Structure formats: C-alpha cells, structure tokens
C-alpha cells in the first residue's frame, strides 16, 4: 500500500475516513498477531516472543510520514510500523516466530533472529545495491538495548553527505539528501550510554534524524523512577532544544493514544528533519504493554492493580476505537466487522505458516523412517534401531534437529556393517547435513565474486632510486589517491581532520577535500563506529578512525553485535563495507600499547582483521578493502609512523592480499610466525641466531581473519619440522588461535619433530616506559633464548644449554 501522509485538512472526508479505518484494521491485525504469537510460544511452537502490543497507534502515525528512501533503525516492538508499510505480513510474522529458514517465507533473517527483528533487502541476488530511494528501508535490528542508536546517526548523516558533497553518484542512494533516518527506542533503554552519545553527536552534526521514545513507564520490571531522572526523558533533554541563537533538537511530546496529535507530531517532525536537517526527538508518553515485556514472564508480578487498570483503560487501540465512534467516523457494526476479519486473517496466517514450516520436515521424516527401517532389517542391532524408529514416528511435529540426531545415532549401531541400506542412510545423512548447515552458517562473509579475499595482490613498485620517507607519508599519499578516486569515500575520527590525525597520516587532506569528507569528531568511539555502519548501509565508503586500539573497546559492542553480524543475520541481504582504522602494538604504557588480538579475532568473526607490519602494507590493505564491499579492521603499527620506508610509485593501486601470509625470511631450522610491530624484532633476532648456526624461516601473518587461506605456513613446517608463534597478546590469546589454525586446521602436527610453542606477552597490560615494555612484552632475548632452547633439545651437542 502507498501510505498517504495527507491529513484531514487536505483530503475529502471519505478519503480521511478510509485512512482511519485502514489504520484501525492494521492496529487490530498487529494486536492479534501479538496475542496469538504469545500463545504459540507458551504452547511450545516457538522459543520466545517479544511483541509490539500497546505501541500500535504511534507506529501507524510514524508510517504515514515515512517516505521512500527513508531508513528505520529500531526496536524490537515495531511490528505495527512494518505492517503499516506492507513490509511485514501476518504469515511472515509467524514464520519469524517459528524460525523458518526459507528467506522467501521469513524475509527478516530466514530464522536467524527471533521475531520482532526487522529488516528490508538492500541488495540484489548478485550483491549489487537495489535502488534504495525507490523503497522504504529498515536496517537490520539487533537485541542489545540502545545499540540501534549509533547506527541511526550514520544513516542520518548519509543524507547530509549526499546533499552537500559534490561528485558522488547518488543513484540508488539519495535524492538530494532528503531522506530521514527514523529511530525507535523504549523509554528504559534511554538510560544506556549509546542513547546519550548518539543524542549529543546528532545535535552537533545536525542530521535529519527522528527518534521516537516509546514510553510505557517500565523496563521489564523496573519502573521509570529507577531508570530516568525526573522519570521524564524529554524533560531532562530540554537543554538540547534549539532556539533562535543555538542549533540543537526539536523536542515534541505527545500521548501515545491520541491519534490526531500523533499524526500531526510525526508530520511536523518529518518536515523539520527532511527540510532543515535538524534532529527531532518525539517523546511518546502514556503507552501500555498489555501482555508484559515478553513471553518469559508476567507483568502482573510487578505492576500494581492500579497501574494494570490504568493500562486497560488507556490502551491505545481501545482509545482509538472510542475516538472513531465518538467522531462518527463509522459504526460499531463496521468496527466489529473489521475486528472479526482481522482476527480471522491472523488465525489463517498462523495456521498456514505452521503448516508450511512443518511440511519439509514431515516429508524428510517419512523418507528417513523408511531408510531406518531398511537399515534395521539386516542389522544385528535391529532392536536398538527399532527403538529410534519408534521414537521418531512418535514425534508428530519434527524439527531438523530431531531428524539429524536420529539418523546419526542410528549410524552408531551400524558400525562395521557394509550393506546397501546402511550406505543409503549414510548418504541421506550427509546430504541432509550438507543442505541444512548453510541455512545456519552461510554469509558470514560475502559469497560474491568481488569479496575481499578475491582481490588480487598488486605489489608495490618503485622508481630506480626510491625516496625513503616516514611511513606516515606513504599512508597520507595513499589516502589522497583513494579520496581522489572515490568521491564517496570519507574518513572521520578524533583529531582526524584539522591536524591530519595524531600521527599525521591525513596531513593536509581536510583542507583539500573539505570538512565533511575528512572530519574531526568528538571523543565518542561508539558513535564513530555507528556513523560508519550507517553511512556504509547507505552506499558510502566510510573509514572510521579509532585513535588507539585500546580505545576500540568503547565501540567493540557495536562492532561485534552489529557490524560483524550484519551480512550473516540478513542472509546476505544487507552489507556495510565499513573500514575501521586504528593503531596499536608496542609503544609504552598500559593504554597505548594495545594488542588485544585474542578478543578481537573471536568477537569480530564476520569482519577482516588485518595487522600490517609497515605502512606500505597498510596502504595496500586499504586499497584492497576499497575494491571489495566488506567490513575490515586495519591496525597500523603505532611505532612505525616515523620509520623510513621506500615510497612506492603506485600508491592508490597497490593491494595487499587478505588471508595470505608472506615469508619475509627463508630458513631451514624452524618456522616463526608473527605479525605487526613484533615482527621487526623477530627479524633482528633471526639475524642474531645465524651467528650461532640457527637459520629460521620468518613468516608475517599479516591477516588474522582470515589466516593463511593458502596454507603456506604448512608448507614451511613441512620443510623445517618446527613451529614457534610469537605475538604480543596475552597468553592463550591470538597465539593460541594461530597454533590451532596451523597445527589442527592445516594439519601441521604430522610434520612436527618438536612440540609447537608460543611466545606471548605477560598476562598483564604492559607497564610504562622502555623497561615496562621490555619486561611486559616479548623482547629480543626472550625470542633468542626460546628458539635456542628448542634447538638445544633437538641437538644438545651443537647447541649446549644457554642458561
């Protein structure tokens, strides 16, 4: 349906009446989905339910002002809004509840997220962008409270960029920057830091953003008096209200049961944000939660009888119904007919969705029972297999787990047998797992031909007598080439603009490309990441700079829960090719020597994690990521900006391959794997070892996620028969990950003549100053002595004990 945002002042009474009755029909339809959805959970057909009942009316008003090209970044109670825009049907609602793995039936996540998490499809089947200006858009929801807010900032800022930066191809992405980003959040979640950081940042940036706070006075069981100062979020944000002298917010307060006031509030908010690029906060008060927070409990346990009675009387659907009748818009009989039809539609949708969910399972069950019966006939373990068959037959509504588990357990009773029925069962089981597993595991990374690991290496080339320059100059000049070639590229972070970042890797670029493309931000890492995610969702190519790796922990929740999971949780239907730039490793002190790689490689599966040893390699990684459409984290070596490097003559073109290691020194006695700043120490030690007759092979990991997809380390171990991994993460961190990748995944254990070993930093953060670094992180003597001791064990005659 094309939503008409006109009010009763602009259209005939008949059209106005039809609008209202259509809205009422959607409200009833959505409420019935919530009611039946809760019952489906309580009867065991679904695992969990969290619904939008009590929030129907303001969402209908928001939908009337939401236009093509706009984006939502919301809260898991916005089902009515999605239904009002024809982006969610009742049947799809129930498929989401049942976790149907067919994306055609469950378009929000193909069963990967619980119900109430909404998205629209931004990509074509080949991974290219759809025309986002010709559809209404919803960025993919996540559950962590308030985590939708930082992304909202970037979605709104994209309109500002498209409106004001010349030279960008806006096809598919923007029409003169007129798009509004709409955010929704529960009143209790406004207590989160992400909310306040976003509020502040949006006020500074002045972006077209409308935030709706659904206020029902509770956060699960905790009332507003424990959540919000003065129990009123709009009152405590009054300092953000714009005036004739100061930019800021427009703040609107409206009751959630007042239909006409809601329509006007959202029309006003849309006009202000769309035309003036001013952020707006709408505090929607006096909402209710008729069924409580979720299916995990009952609100009768914590709400007073008086509050429960008030909620019944002030339910927005009830008040809407009364208003319709009081204003003679229609009759009681017509409303009853609408309600009856809506309830029938939802019941039918629920029944059909459940039937469609079960159909392939029942078909597979029938096949499996036949295979099990055939296998049992010729097996001496027929009695045991028959029990499994009977148990499977007794399951009237089987799941994929039921089928797979029964098949695999049966194969245990067929060990040692060789019969056609067994082989048929084995083939069925393998095929079933092969077909089912991708439904839960695909699209962690792009599966398109232009994914980052497919970008070919372009080695740096040099003039006959290249100039040696500070590493920062290579980065600066490479960024210059990127910004010149890609008008849609922009970079932002603390001190990134006017001074060209704290290490001068962006020196002079703000003056050349303007304050919108090379921008300073406040000290607010979470919303720097959020800006990047939102901008990337709208087709721009942002580089979000986190000043030091230690500070990335402020943004880690968003990187992990939002960015790294985005492509996966949308089954490849959305992408955010954000590049995160930071610096770390081996400086001096607890807070500027970041090497938290173990945490990052485990929390950021779905991103690329790249650790270049110098700035030429770093420049190549930026170029590689710009050729692909996937998110990556590049960690520059903090102590490498002033080290001299030969400047390539193909900056902007050279590409460092992702997932490929580099052998930087060949040797025969031992394979040493390291990365980043520590690699330079390893190379120095390798030369010292040659003085005592030890020749090691040194390999730069370069890319931690993914690591060594060509298994080049294995080839080295086949030659040296020994392995040592050296890194400056804590014990059991990244070094343990690399050992598992090499020894277990690549199978290097077959070729080892000595136990694989690691050298790591101490378990604590590095202490301050040169001595602190020496005694906290692996030093040259640690490396020399460890390698020597391994060789002593191999050949004590040639390598007597050192100490």
Secondary structure as the mmCIF struct_conf table of DSSP 4:
data_model
#
loop_
_struct_conf.conf_type_id
_struct_conf.id
_struct_conf.beg_label_comp_id
_struct_conf.beg_label_asym_id
_struct_conf.beg_label_seq_id
_struct_conf.end_label_comp_id
_struct_conf.end_label_asym_id
_struct_conf.end_label_seq_id
TURN_TY1_P TURN_TY1_P1 UNK A 8 UNK A 10
BEND BEND1 UNK A 11 UNK A 11
HELX_RH_AL_P HELX_RH_AL_P1 UNK A 13 UNK A 42
TURN_TY1_P TURN_TY1_P2 UNK A 43 UNK A 44
BEND BEND2 UNK A 45 UNK A 47
TURN_TY1_P TURN_TY1_P3 UNK A 53 UNK A 54
HELX_RH_AL_P HELX_RH_AL_P2 UNK A 56 UNK A 65
TURN_TY1_P TURN_TY1_P4 UNK A 68 UNK A 69
STRN STRN1 UNK A 71 UNK A 73
TURN_TY1_P TURN_TY1_P5 UNK A 76 UNK A 77
HELX_RH_AL_P HELX_RH_AL_P3 UNK A 79 UNK A 84
TURN_TY1_P TURN_TY1_P6 UNK A 85 UNK A 86
BEND BEND3 UNK A 87 UNK A 87
HELX_RH_AL_P HELX_RH_AL_P4 UNK A 90 UNK A 98
TURN_TY1_P TURN_TY1_P7 UNK A 99 UNK A 99
TURN_TY1_P TURN_TY1_P8 UNK A 103 UNK A 105
BEND BEND4 UNK A 106 UNK A 106
TURN_TY1_P TURN_TY1_P9 UNK A 107 UNK A 111
BEND BEND5 UNK A 112 UNK A 113
TURN_TY1_P TURN_TY1_P10 UNK A 115 UNK A 116
STRN STRN2 UNK A 123 UNK A 123
TURN_TY1_P TURN_TY1_P11 UNK A 125 UNK A 126
BEND BEND6 UNK A 127 UNK A 127
HELX_LH_PP_P HELX_LH_PP_P1 UNK A 128 UNK A 128
STRN STRN3 UNK A 129 UNK A 129
HELX_LH_PP_P HELX_LH_PP_P2 UNK A 130 UNK A 130
HELX_RH_3T_P HELX_RH_3T_P1 UNK A 132 UNK A 134
BEND BEND7 UNK A 135 UNK A 135
STRN STRN4 UNK A 137 UNK A 138
HELX_LH_PP_P HELX_LH_PP_P3 UNK A 139 UNK A 141
BEND BEND8 UNK A 143 UNK A 144
TURN_TY1_P TURN_TY1_P12 UNK A 145 UNK A 147
HELX_RH_AL_P HELX_RH_AL_P5 UNK A 148 UNK A 164
TURN_TY1_P TURN_TY1_P13 UNK A 166 UNK A 167
TURN_TY1_P TURN_TY1_P14 UNK A 171 UNK A 173
BEND BEND9 UNK A 175 UNK A 175
TURN_TY1_P TURN_TY1_P15 UNK A 176 UNK A 177
STRN STRN5 UNK A 181 UNK A 186
TURN_TY1_P TURN_TY1_P16 UNK A 187 UNK A 187
HELX_RH_3T_P HELX_RH_3T_P2 UNK A 188 UNK A 191
BEND BEND10 UNK A 192 UNK A 192
HELX_RH_AL_P HELX_RH_AL_P6 UNK A 193 UNK A 205
TURN_TY1_P TURN_TY1_P17 UNK A 206 UNK A 206
STRN STRN6 UNK A 209 UNK A 214
BEND BEND11 UNK A 217 UNK A 217
STRN STRN7 UNK A 218 UNK A 219
TURN_TY1_P TURN_TY1_P18 UNK A 220 UNK A 221
STRN STRN8 UNK A 222 UNK A 223
HELX_RH_3T_P HELX_RH_3T_P3 UNK A 224 UNK A 226
TURN_TY1_P TURN_TY1_P19 UNK A 227 UNK A 227
BEND BEND12 UNK A 228 UNK A 228
HELX_RH_3T_P HELX_RH_3T_P4 UNK A 229 UNK A 231
HELX_RH_AL_P HELX_RH_AL_P7 UNK A 233 UNK A 236
TURN_TY1_P TURN_TY1_P20 UNK A 237 UNK A 237
HELX_RH_3T_P HELX_RH_3T_P5 UNK A 238 UNK A 240
STRN STRN9 UNK A 241 UNK A 241
BEND BEND13 UNK A 244 UNK A 246
STRN STRN10 UNK A 249 UNK A 249
STRN STRN11 UNK A 250 UNK A 255
TURN_TY1_P TURN_TY1_P21 UNK A 256 UNK A 257
HELX_RH_AL_P HELX_RH_AL_P8 UNK A 259 UNK A 276
STRN STRN12 UNK A 280 UNK A 285
BEND BEND14 UNK A 286 UNK A 286
TURN_TY1_P TURN_TY1_P22 UNK A 290 UNK A 291
BEND BEND15 UNK A 293 UNK A 293
TURN_TY1_P TURN_TY1_P23 UNK A 295 UNK A 296
HELX_RH_3T_P HELX_RH_3T_P6 UNK A 299 UNK A 301
TURN_TY1_P TURN_TY1_P24 UNK A 302 UNK A 302
BEND BEND16 UNK A 303 UNK A 303
HELX_RH_AL_P HELX_RH_AL_P9 UNK A 305 UNK A 313
TURN_TY1_P TURN_TY1_P25 UNK A 314 UNK A 314
HELX_RH_AL_P HELX_RH_AL_P10 UNK A 316 UNK A 326
TURN_TY1_P TURN_TY1_P26 UNK A 327 UNK A 328
BEND BEND17 UNK A 329 UNK A 330
HELX_RH_AL_P HELX_RH_AL_P11 UNK A 332 UNK A 377
TURN_TY1_P TURN_TY1_P27 UNK A 378 UNK A 378
TURN_TY1_P TURN_TY1_P28 UNK A 380 UNK A 381
HELX_RH_AL_P HELX_RH_AL_P12 UNK A 382 UNK A 394
BEND BEND18 UNK A 396 UNK A 397
HELX_RH_AL_P HELX_RH_AL_P13 UNK A 400 UNK A 412
TURN_TY1_P TURN_TY1_P29 UNK A 413 UNK A 416
HELX_RH_AL_P HELX_RH_AL_P14 UNK A 420 UNK A 441
TURN_TY1_P TURN_TY1_P30 UNK A 442 UNK A 443
BEND BEND19 UNK A 444 UNK A 445
BEND BEND20 UNK A 448 UNK A 448
TURN_TY1_P TURN_TY1_P31 UNK A 449 UNK A 450
HELX_RH_3T_P HELX_RH_3T_P7 UNK A 452 UNK A 454
BEND BEND21 UNK A 455 UNK A 455
HELX_LH_PP_P HELX_LH_PP_P4 UNK A 456 UNK A 457
STRN STRN13 UNK A 458 UNK A 458
TURN_TY1_P TURN_TY1_P32 UNK A 464 UNK A 465
HELX_LH_PP_P HELX_LH_PP_P5 UNK A 466 UNK A 467
STRN STRN14 UNK A 468 UNK A 470
HELX_RH_AL_P HELX_RH_AL_P15 UNK A 471 UNK A 485
TURN_TY1_P TURN_TY1_P33 UNK A 487 UNK A 488
STRN STRN15 UNK A 489 UNK A 493
TURN_TY1_P TURN_TY1_P34 UNK A 494 UNK A 495
BEND BEND22 UNK A 497 UNK A 497
TURN_TY1_P TURN_TY1_P35 UNK A 498 UNK A 499
BEND BEND23 UNK A 500 UNK A 501
TURN_TY1_P TURN_TY1_P36 UNK A 502 UNK A 503
BEND BEND24 UNK A 504 UNK A 504
TURN_TY1_P TURN_TY1_P37 UNK A 505 UNK A 508
HELX_RH_AL_P HELX_RH_AL_P16 UNK A 509 UNK A 513
TURN_TY1_P TURN_TY1_P38 UNK A 515 UNK A 517
STRN STRN16 UNK A 518 UNK A 520
BEND BEND25 UNK A 523 UNK A 523
HELX_RH_AL_P HELX_RH_AL_P17 UNK A 525 UNK A 537
TURN_TY1_P TURN_TY1_P39 UNK A 538 UNK A 539
STRN STRN17 UNK A 541 UNK A 545
HELX_LH_PP_P HELX_LH_PP_P6 UNK A 546 UNK A 546
BEND BEND26 UNK A 547 UNK A 548
HELX_RH_3T_P HELX_RH_3T_P8 UNK A 549 UNK A 555
HELX_RH_AL_P HELX_RH_AL_P18 UNK A 556 UNK A 558
HELX_RH_PI_P HELX_RH_PI_P1 UNK A 559 UNK A 563
HELX_RH_AL_P HELX_RH_AL_P19 UNK A 564 UNK A 569
TURN_TY1_P TURN_TY1_P40 UNK A 570 UNK A 572
BEND BEND27 UNK A 573 UNK A 573
HELX_LH_PP_P HELX_LH_PP_P7 UNK A 578 UNK A 578
STRN STRN18 UNK A 579 UNK A 584
BEND BEND28 UNK A 585 UNK A 589
TURN_TY1_P TURN_TY1_P41 UNK A 590 UNK A 591
BEND BEND29 UNK A 592 UNK A 592
HELX_RH_AL_P HELX_RH_AL_P20 UNK A 597 UNK A 603
TURN_TY1_P TURN_TY1_P42 UNK A 604 UNK A 606
BEND BEND30 UNK A 607 UNK A 607
STRN STRN19 UNK A 608 UNK A 610
BEND BEND31 UNK A 613 UNK A 614
HELX_RH_AL_P HELX_RH_AL_P21 UNK A 615 UNK A 627
BEND BEND32 UNK A 628 UNK A 628
BEND BEND33 UNK A 630 UNK A 630
STRN STRN20 UNK A 632 UNK A 637
TURN_TY1_P TURN_TY1_P43 UNK A 638 UNK A 639
TURN_TY1_P TURN_TY1_P44 UNK A 641 UNK A 642
BEND BEND34 UNK A 643 UNK A 643
STRN STRN21 UNK A 644 UNK A 646
HELX_LH_PP_P HELX_LH_PP_P8 UNK A 647 UNK A 648
BEND BEND35 UNK A 649 UNK A 649
TURN_TY1_P TURN_TY1_P45 UNK A 651 UNK A 653
STRN STRN22 UNK A 655 UNK A 655
HELX_LH_PP_P HELX_LH_PP_P9 UNK A 656 UNK A 657
TURN_TY1_P TURN_TY1_P46 UNK A 658 UNK A 659
STRN STRN23 UNK A 662 UNK A 665
BEND BEND36 UNK A 668 UNK A 669
STRN STRN24 UNK A 670 UNK A 674
TURN_TY1_P TURN_TY1_P47 UNK A 676 UNK A 677
HELX_RH_AL_P HELX_RH_AL_P22 UNK A 678 UNK A 690
TURN_TY1_P TURN_TY1_P48 UNK A 691 UNK A 693
STRN STRN25 UNK A 696 UNK A 700
STRN STRN26 UNK A 703 UNK A 705
BEND BEND37 UNK A 706 UNK A 706
TURN_TY1_P TURN_TY1_P49 UNK A 709 UNK A 710
HELX_RH_AL_P HELX_RH_AL_P23 UNK A 712 UNK A 720
STRN STRN27 UNK A 723 UNK A 726
BEND BEND38 UNK A 728 UNK A 729
HELX_LH_PP_P HELX_LH_PP_P10 UNK A 730 UNK A 730
TURN_TY1_P TURN_TY1_P50 UNK A 731 UNK A 732
BEND BEND39 UNK A 733 UNK A 733
HELX_RH_AL_P HELX_RH_AL_P24 UNK A 734 UNK A 739
HELX_RH_PI_P HELX_RH_PI_P2 UNK A 740 UNK A 745
BEND BEND40 UNK A 746 UNK A 746
HELX_RH_3T_P HELX_RH_3T_P9 UNK A 748 UNK A 751
BEND BEND41 UNK A 753 UNK A 754
STRN STRN28 UNK A 757 UNK A 759
BEND BEND42 UNK A 763 UNK A 764
HELX_LH_PP_P HELX_LH_PP_P11 UNK A 765 UNK A 767
BEND BEND43 UNK A 768 UNK A 768
HELX_RH_AL_P HELX_RH_AL_P25 UNK A 769 UNK A 776
BEND BEND44 UNK A 777 UNK A 777
HELX_RH_AL_P HELX_RH_AL_P26 UNK A 780 UNK A 794
TURN_TY1_P TURN_TY1_P51 UNK A 796 UNK A 798
BEND BEND45 UNK A 799 UNK A 799
#
